[in-house]
Amino acid sequence: MSNVLLSPDYIFESSWEVCNKVGGIYTVLSSRAKTLQEAFPDHIIFIGPDFWKEKESLYFREEKALLAEWQWEAKEQGLKVRVGRWTVPGEPIAILVDFTPYFEKKNEIYGWLWENYGVDSLHAYGDYDEASMFSYAAGLVVESLYRFIVQRSASGDETKVVYHANEWMCGLGALYINNKVPEIATIFTTHATSIGRSIAGNQKPLYDYLFAYNGDQMASELNMQSKHSIEKQTAHHVDCFTTVSDITANECMELLDKPVDVVLPNGFDDSFVPKTQAFTRKRNLARRKMLQVANALLGENLDNDTIIVSTSGRYEFRNKGIDVFVEAMNRLLRDRNLKKTVLAFIDVPGWVGEPRQDLKERLESGLPYDTPLEVPQVTHWLHNMGHDNVLNMMKFFDMHNRHEDKVKVIFLPCYLDGNDGILNLNYYDVVLGNDLCIYPSYYEPWGYTPLEAVAFKVPCITTDLAGFGLWANKEFGRQGEITDGVKVIHRTDYNYSEVADYIKDTVAEFSVFTQKQVDACRSNAYKLSKKALWSQFVKYYYEAYDIALRRAEQRKNKLQKHNS
């Protein structure tokens, strides 16, 4: 086999999160776009769902002249698409497809899927139908655009094309291409197995028993048959099956009965990390605002010497380690080694109602207050105040942010998009203001939050159950310590209590650092982030493209022999 990697002429990549900011995969694709667009200018084409139709989208700019001839052909074929650019660094071409017309053919499509691939769609519920119809529509777009390109290309049938599908939500389209356009090389990335996430989210021990779990059996026990089925069959039929970390690769092997061909770690594009003066200005502004909000809510006078820590991510109470974070802060309250006041934020979107009017009034008045507001643990009212996990756990521990408490915990339960009504800063500007970020995940295939924190020079605490934590340990050649910029705590199915203690001890240790030690810590965090830039990680994608293209070539040769 030659050492020269085969390279695609075109890459089509689909995801539910193309131009649709709903989760971590948006970060993966949008931050990687610039690196791929530079390597394959306008030959990397993203395909996403069209939710906006006629409305203006924040993330997409339509350009009718782009691929104009194909757009006309697609219309003739009955495809409802809009072509334009994804408004992220690199501005790659994006095609948004309206998938709603396919709902009426749903049963026919699922029947075809069952007959050809044994995918069980009978138990589908929730988002399964919507994702599948989008995936099918994306497959049709890829087929149409491929035929269009091949007809007009000088190399014709020799044009090398890769179709990269992300998550079970794009599985159906990958199988469609596998069946209808076998010349296209297919790649499938699972960013977390649907069944692994479900086992972890249902309070079952995932890691100690991983070798003993049967994915199919667990899928029927947890009512996940359809998602698991499409994910498993896609993994088995594509040319190159990938995931984002070694820890998830192990999960794929055990739960999907398929080893991955290559691990594609998630990189980072640091072009939006502010430079020196802007960095300091933004950091100071974030700290000032966070302290203002805390002081107005708590009736305190916390100054800039306060240590600001936070956790963030999706509201998966156990999986993201939010429970351990609250537990650790409760223990820190009683820790004699803590030398400074700690202000801890939980930046996790909950079922948010509205910004608190009483808090807004205090903030607008600009006056100092010496009495707390009622419920001084939350910045926005929630729809389910009585049933919220964070508030209930704080209540259980009697954590009421009293004046004498050295640790104050505040729940900021909204998306930090700059218009939440209280803090009015976007997420990255808030991260910048922290002294320490804490992500004690139990289930975390990769972990963008700690990677983003260190890119903003904020040291962090994570665990070795997060792909990023494992990667950091590999880079250090040992278990990361807080002085390295990333403290990596060993976490298992059963050591919740020790993890809480490690977090408590690390924050207490950090509280006595000299300015020189803090600066060294921040500098080490930043240095580590430089090793996780897309420019470092894109090589794994080239490896995946090569594997997929070689397998597609073998298939093509077999077909040609067979037909001759």
N, C-alpha and C positions, 0 to 999 in steps of 0.2 A: 504493500500500500504506500502511495507517495506521501511525503511529508508536507506537501503543499495542500493547504486547506481549500476545498471547493468553496467558491463564494457565490451567493445568489445574485442574479441580475435585478430581481424584484423581491421585496418582502411585503407580504400582506399580514397585518396583525390585528386580531379582533379581541375586544373585551367589552363587557357591559359598562366598564368605567372609562372608555374613550370619550373625551369631552363631557364626562358625566362624573362629577366629583362626589363620590359617595363612600369611598373607603381607601384602604392602603394601596390597592392595585393602581389607582389613579396616580399615586406618587411614583410607583415603580415605572409606569409607562411614560408619564409626562416628564419625569426627570431624565429618563434614558433617551427620549426622543431626539434631543440635540446631538448626542454622540452618534446615533445611527443616521440622522439626517446629514451630518457632516461626512460620514463614510459612504452613504448611498443617497446623494442629493435627489430628493423627490422620487426616489425609487423605494422608499419605505412609506407604505400607505396604511393608515390606521382606519379601522372600521368600527363604528359604535352605533348605539341605538339613537333614533331621532325622537326625542321627547318634546322638542320645541316647536317642530313644524314651522309655523309662521312667526312664532315669538323669537325675540332676540336671545341668543345664548351668550353667557359670560365667557364660555370656553371655545367658541367656534365662530369663525368668520366665513360666511359663504362667498365663494368666488365662481361665478357661473362660467367663466372662461376656462377654468381648470378642467382638463379632460373633457372638453366640451363635446367632442365627437362621440366619445363613449357615453356621456350623459344622455345624448339623444338616443343612442342605441338601447341603453338601459331602459329608457322610458318606453320605447317600442316593445321591449320584452316584458313590460309590466312592473318593472322595479321602481319603487318610489325612493329616490335617493337625493341627497343634497351633498355637493362636493365643495370643500373649502379648506381652510387651514385651522389646525388646533392652535389656539393662542397661548402656547407655552414656549419656552426657549427652543429655538430651532424651527418653530412653526411648520411642522410636517403637514403633508396632505392628509386630510381626514374625510372619510365618507360616512355620512350619517344615513341610516336606512330606517324607513318606516316599516315595522314588522307586523303591524296590526292586521293587514289584509290576510295573513296566513292563519289566523285563528280559526277561520271557517274550514281550513283543510287539516286542522290539528290531528284528528283521529287517523286520517289517511297517512300523515307524516309519521305518527307514532307507530302505525301498523308497519310501515316500510322499515322503520328503525328496529322493530322487534324481529321482523323476518330476516333482515340482513345482519343484525348485530346482537340480537337477543337482549336488547335494552328494555327493561321493565318500566313503562311509563304509566302503568295502571294505578300505582299508588301516589301519583303526582298530586301535590297541593301547593298552596302559597305561590311562591315566585317561580315555580318550575315551568309552568306553561309560558309565562312571559319571556323568561330567559331562553327557553327552547325555540320559540318562534323567532326571537331576535337572532339566535344562533343559525337557524335555518336560512333566514334572510341574508345573513352575513355570508353563508356558504354560496348562495345564489349570486351575490355580488362578486365574490372571488372568482367563481366560475366564469361569469360574464366578462369581467375585466381581464382575466387570463386569456380567454379566447381572442378578445379585442387586441391585446398586446402582441400575442403570438402571430396573428394575421399580419400585423404591421411591422414586425421586427425582422431585421435582416437575418438574424439567426433562427427565426421561425421556431420550429419544435425544439430547438436546442436551447431556447431561453430558459434559464434556471430560475424557478420561482419557489419560494418558501411561503407556506401559510402557517402562521403561529397563532394558536388559540389559547386563551388564558382562562383557567378555571372550568369547573363542570358546566358553567353557564354557556360556554362556547363549544362544548363537546359535540353536540349534534352537527354543527356546521363542519367540524373537522372530519367526522365520519362521512358526511355527505361528499366532501371533497375526495376523501380516500376512495369512495365508491365511484363517483362520477368523473373525476379528473385525476386519475392515478399518476399523471405526469407531474403533478404538484407535490413537492416534498412537504410533509406535515410535521409540525412540532406542537406538543401540548404541554403546558405548564400548569401544575396544580400548586397554588400558593398555600394551600392547607388542605388536607383531605377532609371532605365533608363529614366523614364518619369519625375521624380523629377528633375534630373540633366538637362534635356532638357527644362523644364519650366523655371528653374533658368537661364540657359544659353541663353534663348531667351528673356531675359529682362522682364519676367512676374513676378509679385509678387507671391512668392511661399507660404509664411507662413500665412499671414492674410487670404488668400483665400483657404488654404489647405482643410478645411472642405467642401468647396463648389465645389472643382474640382472633375470631374468624370474622373478617370484614362483612361478608354477606349475612352472617347470623346476627351480628350487631346491628346491621342496617335494618333488619326486619324487627328486632327488639326495640329499636329507637325510632321506628317509623320513618326511615330515611332511604327506603329501597330505591326510589326513582333517581334521586341525586347520586347515590352511591353507584347505581347501575350504569348511568351514563358516564360517570367519571372513570369507573373501572374499565369499561369497554373502550373508551377513548384512549386510555393509557396503554391498553394492549394492542390497539390497531394503528396508532400513528407511527411515523418513521422515527421520531425521536421524542422520548418521554422525559420531562425534566421537572425539577422542583427547586425551591429557593434556599435550602440549607440541608446539612447532613442529617440533622435531627428529623426533618420531614421526609428525607429520602428513606430513612429507616421505617418510618410510618407507612410510606407507600409500599415498600417491600412486604410489610406484614399485613396491611389492611386491603391493599389493592392487588396483592400477589404479583407485583411487577417491580423489578429493580429499575431505578431511573438510569437513563443513559448518561446524563451529565447534570451537575448541580449548577444553577444560575443564581449566584448570590445577588441580592439587591444592592445596587450602588446608589450614589448620591450625586447630584449636580450642585456644586456650591456657588454657582454664579450669583445667587440672590443673597448670599451671606454678606452683610454690609462690610465695607472696608473700614480701616482704623478710626477716623474721626466720626464717621456716621455710626460705626459700631458702638463707640462709647456713648454717643448722644442717644442712640436708640435704647441702649441698656439702661442708661440713667432714667430715661422717660418711662420705660416699663416698670422699673423698681418704684419710681415715684407714684405711678398710677396704682400699682398693686398695694402699696402701703396706704395710699389714700382710701381705697375701697375697704381695706381691712380696718383702718382706723374709724371710718364712718360706720361700718357695720358693728364693730366691737366696742365703740366708745373708748378707744385706746389712743396712745400716742407712740406707736412703734416707729423707731427711726431707722436710718439706713444701715445701722449696725446689725439689724435683724437678719437672721439667715432665712432666705426664701427658698423653699423646696417645693417640688410639685410632682404629681404623676398625671398621666394623660393617656388617651387612647379610646378605643370603643368601650361602651358600657357593658363589658363582659366581666361581671363582678369577681368571679373566681379565676377565669382564664387569664385576665390581664393583671391579676394580683392586687386588685383594688382592696380586697378584704385584708390582705397582709399589710398593705400600706397603712390602713386605718389602725390595725392592731399594733404596728410598729410605732405609730405616732402616740398611741395611748400609753405604750410602755415608756416612750421617751419622756412623756409628761412627768414620770416618776424617777427619772434617771439623774442621779447626783452629778454625773460627769458632764452633763450638758451645761456649757458655760454661757450660752447666749440664748435669746428668745428665738424660737423657730416659728415661722409663718408657713404653714403647709397648705397648698392649693390642690384640689382634685379637679383637674380640667377635663371633665368627661361629660359629653352630651347626654343628658337624661331626658325624661319626658317633660320638657320645659314648658311652663305656661307663659309668664311675662316677667320682665325685669321688676324688681321691687320698687314701688313708688316711694316708700319711706326712705329707702337707701338713696334713690336718685335725688330726692329733695335735700338730704344731708350733703351729698356730693356737690350739688349745685350751690348750696349756701356757702361752702368753703369754710364753715366755722368748725372749731374743734368741739368734740362732744365727749362727755365722760361717763355716759351711760350706754349700754349696748341696746341695739334694737331687739325686738323679740325674735326668737329663732336666729341667733347670730352665727349660724353655721352655713347659711346658704344665701347666694346673691340674687337668685331668681326664684319666684314661686314655681312649684312643680304641680302637675296635675294629680300626682299620686303621693302627696306629702306623707301620708300614713303608711305607705307600702314601699317607700324607697329604701333600697338596700344600704346606701351610704348613711342616710339620716338615721335609719333604724339601728345600725351598728354603733354609731356615735352615741345615740340615746342609751343603748344597752350598756355602753362603757361609761355613761355619765360624763361625756365629753361636751361641755357646754361653753367652752371658750371663756372661762371665768377670768377676772382681772388678774388673779394670782397665778394662773396657768402659764408655764413657760413655753407651752406649745399650743398654738391656735390653728385649728383646721377649718378651712373654708371650702365649701363645695361650689364650684362654678359650672353649673350644669348645662352649658349651651355651646353651640359651635362658635369658635372664636374666629369670626369672619370680619371683625372690625366694626360690626354694627349690632352688638348684643345688648346695647342700652345701658350697660354698667361700666365695663372695662373699655369697650370700644377699641380694642387692639386686635390685630390678627394673630393667629397661633404662633407664628415664628417670632413675632415681636415680643410675645409673652415669654416664650422659652428663653430668649435672650436675657431677661431680667432675673432668672433664677441663679442661685448659688450652686444648687445640686438638684438633679432630676432622678426620680426613683421609679423603676419599672420592674417590679418583682414578678414577672409573668410566670404562670404555670403552663400556659399553652401559647406559644408565639413562634410560628414557623421561621420568621426572620426577625423583625423588630425595627421598624423605622424610627420609632420615638427615641431610643437611645442613640441611634446614629445621627439623627437631626440634632439632638442635644450636644453631642461632642463637636459637631461641625460648627456650632455656635459657641464653642469653648466652654461649655457647661459640663463639668464632670458628672458622671451618673453611676447609678447602681442598677444592675440588671441580674439575670440568672443564667445558668447554663442550660436551662430548658428553652431559652430563646436562641434562635439561629445566630443572631448577632453576638450574643454572649459567648457562644461556642467559638465563633470566628475570632473574637477578641482574645480569648484564651490561647487560640492557635498562634495568633500574631505575637503575643507576649511570651509564648513558650511555657506558660504556667497559668495558674489562676490569677486573674487580674485583681489588683488592689486599688483602693481609691487614689493612692499616690500616682498610679499609672494613668489616671483620668477616667478609668472604668473599673468599678468594683464588680466582679462577677461572683455571685453567691451560688454555691452548689445547692440545687433544689431537687427534691424527689417528690414522689407521691405523698409522702407522710411527714416531711420535716417542716411543715408550716410554721411551727413555733420557733424553731431555730432560725428560720429565715427572718422572722419578725425581729428576733434579737440581733441578728447580724446587721439589719438595717438600722435599728436603734443605736447600736454601738458605732456604726460607721458615721452616722450623723453627729453623734456626740464627739467622736474623734475629729471630725471635720471642724466642729465648733471651736476647737482650741488651736487650729492651724494658724501660724503666723501669715502675714500677707505674702511673704516670700514663698511659703509652702503652697498657699492657695494659687499663686501665679504659676508655680511649677506644675501644679495639678491641672490647671486650665490649659496650659501649653501642651501637656502630654495628651489631654483629651483631643485637642485640635489636631495634633500630629497623627493620632490614630485615625481620625476621620479622613485624612488625606489618602490613607491606604484603601479607603472604601469608595473612592470616586468611580464614576462610570468608566472613566478612561482606563482604570485598572481592571475593572470587572467585565468590560465588553468582550474580552477575549473568550470568555466562556460561551458567549452567544455565537461567536464565529465557529467554535467547536461544535455547537449544536446544529448550526446551519450545515456544516460539513457532513455530520453524521446523517442528517435528514436527506441531503442531496445525494449522497452515495447510495442510500437505501432506495431512493426513488429511481436512481439510474439503474440499479440492479433489477428493479421491478419492470422498468421500461424495456430493458434488454430481454428479460424473460418473455414479456408480452410479444415483443417483435419476433423472437424465435418461435414462440407458440403460433403466431399468426402466419409465419412463413412456412 
